[in-house]
Amino acid sequence: MLQVKRDKINIYLDANIIYGFFKLNSQKLKKGEELKETKLIKSLRDGLKYFNYFVSKAVEIEIKRRLVSEFNLRRNEANYLWNILVTNLKIAEVEDHTIDWNFILTIVESVKIKKRISNLIHLSIARDNHLLFLTGDLEILSKCKEFYKDIISYKDFVKLLYTLKRK
């Protein structure tokens, strides 16, 4: 069952869900251009009335690693982009979480997971905090719902948002 805070659904944002915003805007920041909101981020912002968004320190690390390593941003530039997204979407950080390694081990022993385990770490954090897990990882979406049912794609998120807006 989903944890609801102030009559809102609590959602954990996987790094791959918000990555597009950083990819687009790291280039714009380097060129001195105006930052843009991606379609996905606009949908998340449109959902602020219905959803609370969460990330873990692992998501922040994953995003900032890519900003510095792949897009050659300086620390202050990476922090600037991160803070813009966190502020605009009112994203809270899941605090003091531990990774349930046995949960992850059960998954990898039960189904063939070909990608790295970082998405399973995010899934474990979402599950342990009773958060709906919003991800773009097709392997997680197709193979892990038997281990944690509260996993949705962006397409499912948009459908849920549309349904809530109609009420």
Biotite code that builds the C-alpha atoms (Angstrom):
import biotite.structure as struc

atoms = struc.array([
    struc.Atom([0.000, 0.000, 0.000], chain_id="A", res_id=1, res_name="MET", atom_name="CA", element="C"),
    struc.Atom([1.270, 3.464, -0.877], chain_id="A", res_id=2, res_name="LEU", atom_name="CA", element="C"),
    struc.Atom([2.229, 5.847, 1.868], chain_id="A", res_id=3, res_name="GLN", atom_name="CA", element="C"),
    struc.Atom([0.242, 9.049, 1.474], chain_id="A", res_id=4, res_name="VAL", atom_name="CA", element="C"),
    struc.Atom([1.319, 12.330, 3.025], chain_id="A", res_id=5, res_name="LYS", atom_name="CA", element="C"),
    struc.Atom([-1.151, 15.215, 3.070], chain_id="A", res_id=6, res_name="ARG", atom_name="CA", element="C"),
    struc.Atom([-3.494, 13.334, 0.753], chain_id="A", res_id=7, res_name="ASP", atom_name="CA", element="C"),
    struc.Atom([-0.792, 13.019, -1.884], chain_id="A", res_id=8, res_name="LYS", atom_name="CA", element="C"),
    struc.Atom([0.847, 9.969, -3.405], chain_id="A", res_id=9, res_name="ILE", atom_name="CA", element="C"),
    struc.Atom([4.545, 9.716, -2.586], chain_id="A", res_id=10, res_name="ASN", atom_name="CA", element="C"),
    struc.Atom([6.791, 8.902, -5.544], chain_id="A", res_id=11, res_name="ILE", atom_name="CA", element="C"),
    struc.Atom([10.468, 7.957, -5.684], chain_id="A", res_id=12, res_name="TYR", atom_name="CA", element="C"),
    struc.Atom([12.069, 9.341, -8.842], chain_id="A", res_id=13, res_name="LEU", atom_name="CA", element="C"),
    struc.Atom([14.596, 6.983, -10.396], chain_id="A", res_id=14, res_name="ASP", atom_name="CA", element="C"),
    struc.Atom([17.671, 8.734, -11.792], chain_id="A", res_id=15, res_name="ALA", atom_name="CA", element="C"),
    struc.Atom([16.778, 7.748, -15.351], chain_id="A", res_id=16, res_name="ASN", atom_name="CA", element="C"),
    struc.Atom([13.448, 9.581, -15.060], chain_id="A", res_id=17, res_name="ILE", atom_name="CA", element="C"),
    struc.Atom([15.055, 12.957, -14.366], chain_id="A", res_id=18, res_name="ILE", atom_name="CA", element="C"),
    struc.Atom([18.261, 12.443, -16.374], chain_id="A", res_id=19, res_name="TYR", atom_name="CA", element="C"),
    struc.Atom([16.864, 14.049, -19.557], chain_id="A", res_id=20, res_name="GLY", atom_name="CA", element="C"),
    struc.Atom([16.459, 17.381, -17.782], chain_id="A", res_id=21, res_name="PHE", atom_name="CA", element="C"),
    struc.Atom([20.135, 17.363, -16.826], chain_id="A", res_id=22, res_name="PHE", atom_name="CA", element="C"),
    struc.Atom([21.350, 16.186, -20.219], chain_id="A", res_id=23, res_name="LYS", atom_name="CA", element="C"),
    struc.Atom([19.474, 18.977, -22.001], chain_id="A", res_id=24, res_name="LEU", atom_name="CA", element="C"),
    struc.Atom([20.301, 21.725, -19.552], chain_id="A", res_id=25, res_name="ASN", atom_name="CA", element="C"),
    struc.Atom([23.962, 20.896, -18.990], chain_id="A", res_id=26, res_name="SER", atom_name="CA", element="C"),
    struc.Atom([24.510, 21.758, -22.659], chain_id="A", res_id=27, res_name="GLN", atom_name="CA", element="C"),
    struc.Atom([22.396, 24.914, -22.385], chain_id="A", res_id=28, res_name="LYS", atom_name="CA", element="C"),
    struc.Atom([24.255, 25.998, -19.244], chain_id="A", res_id=29, res_name="LEU", atom_name="CA", element="C"),
    struc.Atom([27.624, 25.552, -20.979], chain_id="A", res_id=30, res_name="LYS", atom_name="CA", element="C"),
    struc.Atom([26.418, 27.655, -23.938], chain_id="A", res_id=31, res_name="LYS", atom_name="CA", element="C"),
    struc.Atom([24.935, 30.344, -21.689], chain_id="A", res_id=32, res_name="GLY", atom_name="CA", element="C"),
    struc.Atom([21.441, 29.647, -23.032], chain_id="A", res_id=33, res_name="GLU", atom_name="CA", element="C"),
    struc.Atom([18.165, 29.763, -21.151], chain_id="A", res_id=34, res_name="GLU", atom_name="CA", element="C"),
    struc.Atom([17.391, 26.507, -19.358], chain_id="A", res_id=35, res_name="LEU", atom_name="CA", element="C"),
    struc.Atom([14.411, 24.482, -20.595], chain_id="A", res_id=36, res_name="LYS", atom_name="CA", element="C"),
    struc.Atom([11.902, 22.200, -18.960], chain_id="A", res_id=37, res_name="GLU", atom_name="CA", element="C"),
    struc.Atom([11.535, 18.789, -20.603], chain_id="A", res_id=38, res_name="THR", atom_name="CA", element="C"),
    struc.Atom([8.083, 17.337, -21.278], chain_id="A", res_id=39, res_name="LYS", atom_name="CA", element="C"),
    struc.Atom([8.600, 14.805, -18.511], chain_id="A", res_id=40, res_name="LEU", atom_name="CA", element="C"),
    struc.Atom([9.580, 17.461, -15.971], chain_id="A", res_id=41, res_name="ILE", atom_name="CA", element="C"),
    struc.Atom([6.559, 19.533, -16.988], chain_id="A", res_id=42, res_name="LYS", atom_name="CA", element="C"),
    struc.Atom([4.348, 16.513, -16.260], chain_id="A", res_id=43, res_name="SER", atom_name="CA", element="C"),
    struc.Atom([5.965, 16.075, -12.851], chain_id="A", res_id=44, res_name="LEU", atom_name="CA", element="C"),
    struc.Atom([5.435, 19.775, -12.114], chain_id="A", res_id=45, res_name="ARG", atom_name="CA", element="C"),
    struc.Atom([1.803, 19.493, -13.235], chain_id="A", res_id=46, res_name="ASP", atom_name="CA", element="C"),
    struc.Atom([1.436, 16.708, -10.689], chain_id="A", res_id=47, res_name="GLY", atom_name="CA", element="C"),
    struc.Atom([2.582, 18.710, -7.663], chain_id="A", res_id=48, res_name="LEU", atom_name="CA", element="C"),
    struc.Atom([-1.027, 19.015, -6.486], chain_id="A", res_id=49, res_name="LYS", atom_name="CA", element="C"),
    struc.Atom([-1.311, 15.221, -6.344], chain_id="A", res_id=50, res_name="TYR", atom_name="CA", element="C"),
    struc.Atom([2.199, 13.916, -5.685], chain_id="A", res_id=51, res_name="PHE", atom_name="CA", element="C"),
    struc.Atom([5.154, 14.343, -3.348], chain_id="A", res_id=52, res_name="ASN", atom_name="CA", element="C"),
    struc.Atom([8.484, 13.531, -4.999], chain_id="A", res_id=53, res_name="TYR", atom_name="CA", element="C"),
    struc.Atom([11.457, 11.871, -3.345], chain_id="A", res_id=54, res_name="PHE", atom_name="CA", element="C"),
    struc.Atom([14.993, 10.908, -4.291], chain_id="A", res_id=55, res_name="VAL", atom_name="CA", element="C"),
    struc.Atom([17.811, 9.345, -2.345], chain_id="A", res_id=56, res_name="SER", atom_name="CA", element="C"),
    struc.Atom([21.392, 10.478, -2.009], chain_id="A", res_id=57, res_name="LYS", atom_name="CA", element="C"),
    struc.Atom([22.150, 7.654, -4.491], chain_id="A", res_id=58, res_name="ALA", atom_name="CA", element="C"),
    struc.Atom([20.081, 9.435, -7.177], chain_id="A", res_id=59, res_name="VAL", atom_name="CA", element="C"),
    struc.Atom([21.860, 12.722, -6.511], chain_id="A", res_id=60, res_name="GLU", atom_name="CA", element="C"),
    struc.Atom([25.258, 11.024, -6.716], chain_id="A", res_id=61, res_name="ILE", atom_name="CA", element="C"),
    struc.Atom([24.351, 9.215, -9.929], chain_id="A", res_id=62, res_name="GLU", atom_name="CA", element="C"),
    struc.Atom([23.152, 12.433, -11.603], chain_id="A", res_id=63, res_name="ILE", atom_name="CA", element="C"),
    struc.Atom([26.046, 14.592, -10.421], chain_id="A", res_id=64, res_name="LYS", atom_name="CA", element="C"),
    struc.Atom([28.604, 11.949, -11.432], chain_id="A", res_id=65, res_name="ARG", atom_name="CA", element="C"),
    struc.Atom([27.257, 12.086, -14.978], chain_id="A", res_id=66, res_name="ARG", atom_name="CA", element="C"),
    struc.Atom([27.116, 15.898, -15.004], chain_id="A", res_id=67, res_name="LEU", atom_name="CA", element="C"),
    struc.Atom([30.771, 16.133, -14.014], chain_id="A", res_id=68, res_name="VAL", atom_name="CA", element="C"),
    struc.Atom([32.143, 13.091, -15.885], chain_id="A", res_id=69, res_name="SER", atom_name="CA", element="C"),
    struc.Atom([30.080, 13.100, -19.083], chain_id="A", res_id=70, res_name="GLU", atom_name="CA", element="C"),
    struc.Atom([29.151, 16.766, -19.504], chain_id="A", res_id=71, res_name="PHE", atom_name="CA", element="C"),
    struc.Atom([32.256, 18.338, -17.943], chain_id="A", res_id=72, res_name="ASN", atom_name="CA", element="C"),
    struc.Atom([30.328, 20.566, -15.552], chain_id="A", res_id=73, res_name="LEU", atom_name="CA", element="C"),
    struc.Atom([32.103, 22.029, -12.579], chain_id="A", res_id=74, res_name="ARG", atom_name="CA", element="C"),
    struc.Atom([30.859, 21.210, -9.098], chain_id="A", res_id=75, res_name="ARG", atom_name="CA", element="C"),
    struc.Atom([29.026, 24.529, -8.705], chain_id="A", res_id=76, res_name="ASN", atom_name="CA", element="C"),
    struc.Atom([27.318, 24.081, -12.106], chain_id="A", res_id=77, res_name="GLU", atom_name="CA", element="C"),
    struc.Atom([26.182, 20.543, -11.228], chain_id="A", res_id=78, res_name="ALA", atom_name="CA", element="C"),
    struc.Atom([24.875, 21.785, -7.876], chain_id="A", res_id=79, res_name="ASN", atom_name="CA", element="C"),
    struc.Atom([23.102, 24.688, -9.594], chain_id="A", res_id=80, res_name="TYR", atom_name="CA", element="C"),
    struc.Atom([21.209, 22.381, -11.984], chain_id="A", res_id=81, res_name="LEU", atom_name="CA", element="C"),
    struc.Atom([20.418, 19.910, -9.201], chain_id="A", res_id=82, res_name="TRP", atom_name="CA", element="C"),
    struc.Atom([19.043, 22.671, -6.952], chain_id="A", res_id=83, res_name="ASN", atom_name="CA", element="C"),
    struc.Atom([16.852, 24.055, -9.740], chain_id="A", res_id=84, res_name="ILE", atom_name="CA", element="C"),
    struc.Atom([15.130, 20.708, -10.218], chain_id="A", res_id=85, res_name="LEU", atom_name="CA", element="C"),
    struc.Atom([14.829, 19.956, -6.496], chain_id="A", res_id=86, res_name="VAL", atom_name="CA", element="C"),
    struc.Atom([13.369, 23.408, -5.816], chain_id="A", res_id=87, res_name="THR", atom_name="CA", element="C"),
    struc.Atom([10.961, 23.481, -8.766], chain_id="A", res_id=88, res_name="ASN", atom_name="CA", element="C"),
    struc.Atom([9.561, 20.007, -8.080], chain_id="A", res_id=89, res_name="LEU", atom_name="CA", element="C"),
    struc.Atom([9.772, 20.322, -4.279], chain_id="A", res_id=90, res_name="LYS", atom_name="CA", element="C"),
    struc.Atom([11.751, 17.083, -4.159], chain_id="A", res_id=91, res_name="ILE", atom_name="CA", element="C"),
    struc.Atom([12.561, 15.725, -0.712], chain_id="A", res_id=92, res_name="ALA", atom_name="CA", element="C"),
    struc.Atom([15.403, 13.389, 0.082], chain_id="A", res_id=93, res_name="GLU", atom_name="CA", element="C"),
    struc.Atom([14.726, 10.005, 1.633], chain_id="A", res_id=94, res_name="VAL", atom_name="CA", element="C"),
    struc.Atom([16.833, 10.127, 4.763], chain_id="A", res_id=95, res_name="GLU", atom_name="CA", element="C"),
    struc.Atom([18.750, 7.496, 6.678], chain_id="A", res_id=96, res_name="ASP", atom_name="CA", element="C"),
    struc.Atom([17.971, 4.579, 4.444], chain_id="A", res_id=97, res_name="HIS", atom_name="CA", element="C"),
    struc.Atom([19.767, 1.289, 4.386], chain_id="A", res_id=98, res_name="THR", atom_name="CA", element="C"),
    struc.Atom([19.916, -0.970, 1.382], chain_id="A", res_id=99, res_name="ILE", atom_name="CA", element="C"),
    struc.Atom([18.084, -4.272, 1.727], chain_id="A", res_id=100, res_name="ASP", atom_name="CA", element="C"),
    struc.Atom([20.740, -6.427, 0.070], chain_id="A", res_id=101, res_name="TRP", atom_name="CA", element="C"),
    struc.Atom([18.709, -9.590, 0.682], chain_id="A", res_id=102, res_name="ASN", atom_name="CA", element="C"),
    struc.Atom([15.796, -8.110, -1.296], chain_id="A", res_id=103, res_name="PHE", atom_name="CA", element="C"),
    struc.Atom([18.160, -7.354, -4.192], chain_id="A", res_id=104, res_name="ILE", atom_name="CA", element="C"),
    struc.Atom([19.747, -10.801, -3.903], chain_id="A", res_id=105, res_name="LEU", atom_name="CA", element="C"),
    struc.Atom([16.316, -12.439, -4.083], chain_id="A", res_id=106, res_name="THR", atom_name="CA", element="C"),
    struc.Atom([15.610, -10.574, -7.327], chain_id="A", res_id=107, res_name="ILE", atom_name="CA", element="C"),
    struc.Atom([18.911, -11.440, -9.030], chain_id="A", res_id=108, res_name="VAL", atom_name="CA", element="C"),
    struc.Atom([18.597, -15.073, -7.954], chain_id="A", res_id=109, res_name="GLU", atom_name="CA", element="C"),
    struc.Atom([15.039, -15.264, -9.312], chain_id="A", res_id=110, res_name="SER", atom_name="CA", element="C"),
    struc.Atom([15.115, -13.390, -12.630], chain_id="A", res_id=111, res_name="VAL", atom_name="CA", element="C"),
    struc.Atom([17.794, -12.556, -15.167], chain_id="A", res_id=112, res_name="LYS", atom_name="CA", element="C"),
    struc.Atom([18.869, -8.968, -14.572], chain_id="A", res_id=113, res_name="ILE", atom_name="CA", element="C"),
    struc.Atom([21.356, -7.915, -17.231], chain_id="A", res_id=114, res_name="LYS", atom_name="CA", element="C"),
    struc.Atom([21.948, -4.298, -16.258], chain_id="A", res_id=115, res_name="LYS", atom_name="CA", element="C"),
    struc.Atom([23.842, -2.916, -13.292], chain_id="A", res_id=116, res_name="ARG", atom_name="CA", element="C"),
    struc.Atom([22.335, -3.148, -9.824], chain_id="A", res_id=117, res_name="ILE", atom_name="CA", element="C"),
    struc.Atom([21.975, 0.595, -9.172], chain_id="A", res_id=118, res_name="SER", atom_name="CA", element="C"),
    struc.Atom([18.335, 0.510, -10.291], chain_id="A", res_id=119, res_name="ASN", atom_name="CA", element="C"),
    struc.Atom([17.711, -2.367, -7.885], chain_id="A", res_id=120, res_name="LEU", atom_name="CA", element="C"),
    struc.Atom([19.204, -0.244, -5.114], chain_id="A", res_id=121, res_name="ILE", atom_name="CA", element="C"),
    struc.Atom([16.739, 2.521, -5.992], chain_id="A", res_id=122, res_name="HIS", atom_name="CA", element="C"),
    struc.Atom([13.915, -0.016, -6.063], chain_id="A", res_id=123, res_name="LEU", atom_name="CA", element="C"),
    struc.Atom([14.919, -1.271, -2.609], chain_id="A", res_id=124, res_name="SER", atom_name="CA", element="C"),
    struc.Atom([14.919, 2.273, -1.206], chain_id="A", res_id=125, res_name="ILE", atom_name="CA", element="C"),
    struc.Atom([11.493, 2.983, -2.721], chain_id="A", res_id=126, res_name="ALA", atom_name="CA", element="C"),
    struc.Atom([10.071, -0.266, -1.359], chain_id="A", res_id=127, res_name="ARG", atom_name="CA", element="C"),
    struc.Atom([11.474, 0.226, 2.137], chain_id="A", res_id=128, res_name="ASP", atom_name="CA", element="C"),
    struc.Atom([9.961, 3.714, 2.258], chain_id="A", res_id=129, res_name="ASN", atom_name="CA", element="C"),
    struc.Atom([6.606, 2.641, 0.785], chain_id="A", res_id=130, res_name="HIS", atom_name="CA", element="C"),
    struc.Atom([7.037, 4.917, -2.228], chain_id="A", res_id=131, res_name="LEU", atom_name="CA", element="C"),
    struc.Atom([5.673, 4.447, -5.712], chain_id="A", res_id=132, res_name="LEU", atom_name="CA", element="C"),
    struc.Atom([8.756, 3.814, -7.885], chain_id="A", res_id=133, res_name="PHE", atom_name="CA", element="C"),
    struc.Atom([8.739, 5.864, -11.104], chain_id="A", res_id=134, res_name="LEU", atom_name="CA", element="C"),
    struc.Atom([11.320, 4.507, -13.531], chain_id="A", res_id=135, res_name="THR", atom_name="CA", element="C"),
    struc.Atom([12.146, 4.365, -17.187], chain_id="A", res_id=136, res_name="GLY", atom_name="CA", element="C"),
    struc.Atom([14.152, 1.168, -16.820], chain_id="A", res_id=137, res_name="ASP", atom_name="CA", element="C"),
    struc.Atom([12.394, -1.428, -18.971], chain_id="A", res_id=138, res_name="LEU", atom_name="CA", element="C"),
    struc.Atom([14.067, -4.330, -17.190], chain_id="A", res_id=139, res_name="GLU", atom_name="CA", element="C"),
    struc.Atom([12.777, -3.168, -13.802], chain_id="A", res_id=140, res_name="ILE", atom_name="CA", element="C"),
    struc.Atom([9.320, -2.497, -15.259], chain_id="A", res_id=141, res_name="LEU", atom_name="CA", element="C"),
    struc.Atom([9.074, -5.919, -16.883], chain_id="A", res_id=142, res_name="SER", atom_name="CA", element="C"),
    struc.Atom([10.812, -8.153, -14.325], chain_id="A", res_id=143, res_name="LYS", atom_name="CA", element="C"),
    struc.Atom([10.491, -6.694, -10.839], chain_id="A", res_id=144, res_name="CYS", atom_name="CA", element="C"),
    struc.Atom([6.788, -6.105, -10.210], chain_id="A", res_id=145, res_name="LYS", atom_name="CA", element="C"),
    struc.Atom([6.470, -9.541, -8.635], chain_id="A", res_id=146, res_name="GLU", atom_name="CA", element="C"),
    struc.Atom([8.909, -8.348, -5.947], chain_id="A", res_id=147, res_name="PHE", atom_name="CA", element="C"),
    struc.Atom([7.411, -4.868, -5.485], chain_id="A", res_id=148, res_name="TYR", atom_name="CA", element="C"),
    struc.Atom([4.118, -4.050, -7.156], chain_id="A", res_id=149, res_name="LYS", atom_name="CA", element="C"),
    struc.Atom([4.298, -0.250, -6.846], chain_id="A", res_id=150, res_name="ASP", atom_name="CA", element="C"),
    struc.Atom([6.449, 0.346, -9.936], chain_id="A", res_id=151, res_name="ILE", atom_name="CA", element="C"),
    struc.Atom([5.260, 2.576, -12.770], chain_id="A", res_id=152, res_name="ILE", atom_name="CA", element="C"),
    struc.Atom([6.543, 3.926, -16.052], chain_id="A", res_id=153, res_name="SER", atom_name="CA", element="C"),
    struc.Atom([6.289, 7.528, -17.192], chain_id="A", res_id=154, res_name="TYR", atom_name="CA", element="C"),
    struc.Atom([3.367, 6.522, -19.420], chain_id="A", res_id=155, res_name="LYS", atom_name="CA", element="C"),
    struc.Atom([1.574, 5.052, -16.377], chain_id="A", res_id=156, res_name="ASP", atom_name="CA", element="C"),
    struc.Atom([2.374, 8.211, -14.404], chain_id="A", res_id=157, res_name="PHE", atom_name="CA", element="C"),
    struc.Atom([0.755, 10.398, -17.062], chain_id="A", res_id=158, res_name="VAL", atom_name="CA", element="C"),
    struc.Atom([-2.352, 8.180, -17.028], chain_id="A", res_id=159, res_name="LYS", atom_name="CA", element="C"),
    struc.Atom([-2.523, 8.402, -13.232], chain_id="A", res_id=160, res_name="LEU", atom_name="CA", element="C"),
    struc.Atom([-2.078, 12.179, -13.339], chain_id="A", res_id=161, res_name="LEU", atom_name="CA", element="C"),
    struc.Atom([-4.849, 12.488, -15.944], chain_id="A", res_id=162, res_name="TYR", atom_name="CA", element="C"),
    struc.Atom([-7.178, 10.330, -13.822], chain_id="A", res_id=163, res_name="THR", atom_name="CA", element="C"),
    struc.Atom([-6.500, 12.410, -10.695], chain_id="A", res_id=164, res_name="LEU", atom_name="CA", element="C"),
    struc.Atom([-7.076, 15.670, -12.569], chain_id="A", res_id=165, res_name="LYS", atom_name="CA", element="C"),
    struc.Atom([-10.481, 14.461, -13.756], chain_id="A", res_id=166, res_name="ARG", atom_name="CA", element="C"),
    struc.Atom([-11.726, 13.797, -10.202], chain_id="A", res_id=167, res_name="LYS", atom_name="CA", element="C"),
])
